[in-house]
Amino acid sequence: MTKKNAYRSAAARLHRMTLCLTFAIITGLSIFLVTAILLLKGGESVGPHLALLGQFLPGYTVSWTGSLVGFIWGAFLGGIMGFLFGSVYNRVVDLRNGSK
């Protein structure tokens, strides 16, 4: 085996479900924390730009209830992104290694 092939076959496959869970937690918590920070900061107009997420995430508002809805949507969409990223990455690794 040549040195080039040794490096190529050393690329590790990713565990899709672990990546799915990681992306879900990070994305959900990000939306929750950004909303919570704006609510705690307060002011007369709280988060008008963040409120636009309600156009893409049904039920989301800049409120405590909305932060929980945003967490759920973020976790759902982040999980899908993580699963798809892991699937595509593993497929590329398989193609480069000449398997499957």
MODELLER restraints for C-alpha pairs under 7 A, 6 or more apart:
rsr = mdl.restraints
at = mdl.atoms
rsr.add(forms.Gaussian(group=physical.xy_distance, feature=features.Distance(at['CA:8:A'], at['CA:97:A']), mean=6.59, stdev=0.5))
rsr.add(forms.Gaussian(group=physical.xy_distance, feature=features.Distance(at['CA:9:A'], at['CA:97:A']), mean=5.59, stdev=0.5))
rsr.add(forms.Gaussian(group=physical.xy_distance, feature=features.Distance(at['CA:11:A'], at['CA:93:A']), mean=6.64, stdev=0.5))
rsr.add(forms.Gaussian(group=physical.xy_distance, feature=features.Distance(at['CA:13:A'], at['CA:90:A']), mean=5.36, stdev=0.5))
rsr.add(forms.Gaussian(group=physical.xy_distance, feature=features.Distance(at['CA:13:A'], at['CA:93:A']), mean=6.79, stdev=0.5))
rsr.add(forms.Gaussian(group=physical.xy_distance, feature=features.Distance(at['CA:14:A'], at['CA:86:A']), mean=5.97, stdev=0.5))
rsr.add(forms.Gaussian(group=physical.xy_distance, feature=features.Distance(at['CA:14:A'], at['CA:90:A']), mean=6.39, stdev=0.5))
rsr.add(forms.Gaussian(group=physical.xy_distance, feature=features.Distance(at['CA:15:A'], at['CA:86:A']), mean=6.93, stdev=0.5))
rsr.add(forms.Gaussian(group=physical.xy_distance, feature=features.Distance(at['CA:16:A'], at['CA:83:A']), mean=5.23, stdev=0.5))
rsr.add(forms.Gaussian(group=physical.xy_distance, feature=features.Distance(at['CA:16:A'], at['CA:86:A']), mean=4.86, stdev=0.5))
rsr.add(forms.Gaussian(group=physical.xy_distance, feature=features.Distance(at['CA:16:A'], at['CA:87:A']), mean=6.47, stdev=0.5))
rsr.add(forms.Gaussian(group=physical.xy_distance, feature=features.Distance(at['CA:17:A'], at['CA:83:A']), mean=6.44, stdev=0.5))
rsr.add(forms.Gaussian(group=physical.xy_distance, feature=features.Distance(at['CA:19:A'], at['CA:82:A']), mean=5.12, stdev=0.5))
rsr.add(forms.Gaussian(group=physical.xy_distance, feature=features.Distance(at['CA:19:A'], at['CA:83:A']), mean=6.38, stdev=0.5))
rsr.add(forms.Gaussian(group=physical.xy_distance, feature=features.Distance(at['CA:19:A'], at['CA:86:A']), mean=6.62, stdev=0.5))
rsr.add(forms.Gaussian(group=physical.xy_distance, feature=features.Distance(at['CA:20:A'], at['CA:79:A']), mean=4.33, stdev=0.5))
rsr.add(forms.Gaussian(group=physical.xy_distance, feature=features.Distance(at['CA:20:A'], at['CA:80:A']), mean=6.58, stdev=0.5))
rsr.add(forms.Gaussian(group=physical.xy_distance, feature=features.Distance(at['CA:20:A'], at['CA:82:A']), mean=4.16, stdev=0.5))
rsr.add(forms.Gaussian(group=physical.xy_distance, feature=features.Distance(at['CA:20:A'], at['CA:83:A']), mean=4.77, stdev=0.5))
rsr.add(forms.Gaussian(group=physical.xy_distance, feature=features.Distance(at['CA:21:A'], at['CA:79:A']), mean=5.92, stdev=0.5))
rsr.add(forms.Gaussian(group=physical.xy_distance, feature=features.Distance(at['CA:23:A'], at['CA:78:A']), mean=4.89, stdev=0.5))
rsr.add(forms.Gaussian(group=physical.xy_distance, feature=features.Distance(at['CA:23:A'], at['CA:79:A']), mean=5.53, stdev=0.5))
rsr.add(forms.Gaussian(group=physical.xy_distance, feature=features.Distance(at['CA:23:A'], at['CA:82:A']), mean=5.32, stdev=0.5))
rsr.add(forms.Gaussian(group=physical.xy_distance, feature=features.Distance(at['CA:24:A'], at['CA:74:A']), mean=6.63, stdev=0.5))
rsr.add(forms.Gaussian(group=physical.xy_distance, feature=features.Distance(at['CA:24:A'], at['CA:75:A']), mean=3.91, stdev=0.5))
rsr.add(forms.Gaussian(group=physical.xy_distance, feature=features.Distance(at['CA:24:A'], at['CA:76:A']), mean=6.27, stdev=0.5))
rsr.add(forms.Gaussian(group=physical.xy_distance, feature=features.Distance(at['CA:24:A'], at['CA:78:A']), mean=4.25, stdev=0.5))
rsr.add(forms.Gaussian(group=physical.xy_distance, feature=features.Distance(at['CA:24:A'], at['CA:79:A']), mean=4.33, stdev=0.5))
rsr.add(forms.Gaussian(group=physical.xy_distance, feature=features.Distance(at['CA:25:A'], at['CA:75:A']), mean=5.83, stdev=0.5))
rsr.add(forms.Gaussian(group=physical.xy_distance, feature=features.Distance(at['CA:27:A'], at['CA:74:A']), mean=5.06, stdev=0.5))
rsr.add(forms.Gaussian(group=physical.xy_distance, feature=features.Distance(at['CA:27:A'], at['CA:75:A']), mean=5.81, stdev=0.5))
rsr.add(forms.Gaussian(group=physical.xy_distance, feature=features.Distance(at['CA:27:A'], at['CA:78:A']), mean=5.45, stdev=0.5))
rsr.add(forms.Gaussian(group=physical.xy_distance, feature=features.Distance(at['CA:28:A'], at['CA:70:A']), mean=6.80, stdev=0.5))
rsr.add(forms.Gaussian(group=physical.xy_distance, feature=features.Distance(at['CA:28:A'], at['CA:71:A']), mean=4.06, stdev=0.5))
rsr.add(forms.Gaussian(group=physical.xy_distance, feature=features.Distance(at['CA:28:A'], at['CA:72:A']), mean=6.28, stdev=0.5))
rsr.add(forms.Gaussian(group=physical.xy_distance, feature=features.Distance(at['CA:28:A'], at['CA:73:A']), mean=6.95, stdev=0.5))
rsr.add(forms.Gaussian(group=physical.xy_distance, feature=features.Distance(at['CA:28:A'], at['CA:74:A']), mean=4.05, stdev=0.5))
rsr.add(forms.Gaussian(group=physical.xy_distance, feature=features.Distance(at['CA:28:A'], at['CA:75:A']), mean=4.36, stdev=0.5))
rsr.add(forms.Gaussian(group=physical.xy_distance, feature=features.Distance(at['CA:29:A'], at['CA:71:A']), mean=6.04, stdev=0.5))
rsr.add(forms.Gaussian(group=physical.xy_distance, feature=features.Distance(at['CA:31:A'], at['CA:67:A']), mean=6.95, stdev=0.5))
rsr.add(forms.Gaussian(group=physical.xy_distance, feature=features.Distance(at['CA:31:A'], at['CA:70:A']), mean=5.84, stdev=0.5))
rsr.add(forms.Gaussian(group=physical.xy_distance, feature=features.Distance(at['CA:31:A'], at['CA:71:A']), mean=5.91, stdev=0.5))
rsr.add(forms.Gaussian(group=physical.xy_distance, feature=features.Distance(at['CA:31:A'], at['CA:74:A']), mean=6.58, stdev=0.5))
rsr.add(forms.Gaussian(group=physical.xy_distance, feature=features.Distance(at['CA:32:A'], at['CA:67:A']), mean=4.82, stdev=0.5))
rsr.add(forms.Gaussian(group=physical.xy_distance, feature=features.Distance(at['CA:32:A'], at['CA:68:A']), mean=6.49, stdev=0.5))
rsr.add(forms.Gaussian(group=physical.xy_distance, feature=features.Distance(at['CA:32:A'], at['CA:70:A']), mean=6.18, stdev=0.5))
rsr.add(forms.Gaussian(group=physical.xy_distance, feature=features.Distance(at['CA:32:A'], at['CA:71:A']), mean=5.26, stdev=0.5))
rsr.add(forms.Gaussian(group=physical.xy_distance, feature=features.Distance(at['CA:35:A'], at['CA:62:A']), mean=6.13, stdev=0.5))
rsr.add(forms.Gaussian(group=physical.xy_distance, feature=features.Distance(at['CA:35:A'], at['CA:67:A']), mean=5.72, stdev=0.5))
rsr.add(forms.Gaussian(group=physical.xy_distance, feature=features.Distance(at['CA:36:A'], at['CA:67:A']), mean=6.80, stdev=0.5))
rsr.add(forms.Gaussian(group=physical.xy_distance, feature=features.Distance(at['CA:38:A'], at['CA:46:A']), mean=6.41, stdev=0.5))
rsr.add(forms.Gaussian(group=physical.xy_distance, feature=features.Distance(at['CA:38:A'], at['CA:47:A']), mean=6.38, stdev=0.5))
rsr.add(forms.Gaussian(group=physical.xy_distance, feature=features.Distance(at['CA:39:A'], at['CA:46:A']), mean=6.78, stdev=0.5))
rsr.add(forms.Gaussian(group=physical.xy_distance, feature=features.Distance(at['CA:39:A'], at['CA:63:A']), mean=6.89, stdev=0.5))
rsr.add(forms.Gaussian(group=physical.xy_distance, feature=features.Distance(at['CA:47:A'], at['CA:62:A']), mean=6.66, stdev=0.5))
rsr.add(forms.Gaussian(group=physical.xy_distance, feature=features.Distance(at['CA:51:A'], at['CA:61:A']), mean=5.76, stdev=0.5))
rsr.add(forms.Gaussian(group=physical.xy_distance, feature=features.Distance(at['CA:51:A'], at['CA:62:A']), mean=5.75, stdev=0.5))
rsr.add(forms.Gaussian(group=physical.xy_distance, feature=features.Distance(at['CA:53:A'], at['CA:60:A']), mean=6.80, stdev=0.5))
rsr.add(forms.Gaussian(group=physical.xy_distance, feature=features.Distance(at['CA:54:A'], at['CA:60:A']), mean=4.72, stdev=0.5))
rsr.add(forms.Gaussian(group=physical.xy_distance, feature=features.Distance(at['CA:54:A'], at['CA:61:A']), mean=5.99, stdev=0.5))
rsr.add(forms.Gaussian(group=physical.xy_distance, feature=features.Distance(at['CA:57:A'], at['CA:73:A']), mean=6.64, stdev=0.5))
rsr.add(forms.Gaussian(group=physical.xy_distance, feature=features.Distance(at['CA:59:A'], at['CA:66:A']), mean=6.81, stdev=0.5))
rsr.add(forms.Gaussian(group=physical.xy_distance, feature=features.Distance(at['CA:59:A'], at['CA:69:A']), mean=6.55, stdev=0.5))
rsr.add(forms.Gaussian(group=physical.xy_distance, feature=features.Distance(at['CA:60:A'], at['CA:66:A']), mean=4.62, stdev=0.5))
rsr.add(forms.Gaussian(group=physical.xy_distance, feature=features.Distance(at['CA:60:A'], at['CA:69:A']), mean=5.70, stdev=0.5))
rsr.add(forms.Gaussian(group=physical.xy_distance, feature=features.Distance(at['CA:60:A'], at['CA:70:A']), mean=5.72, stdev=0.5))
rsr.add(forms.Gaussian(group=physical.xy_distance, feature=features.Distance(at['CA:94:A'], at['CA:100:A']), mean=6.45, stdev=0.5))
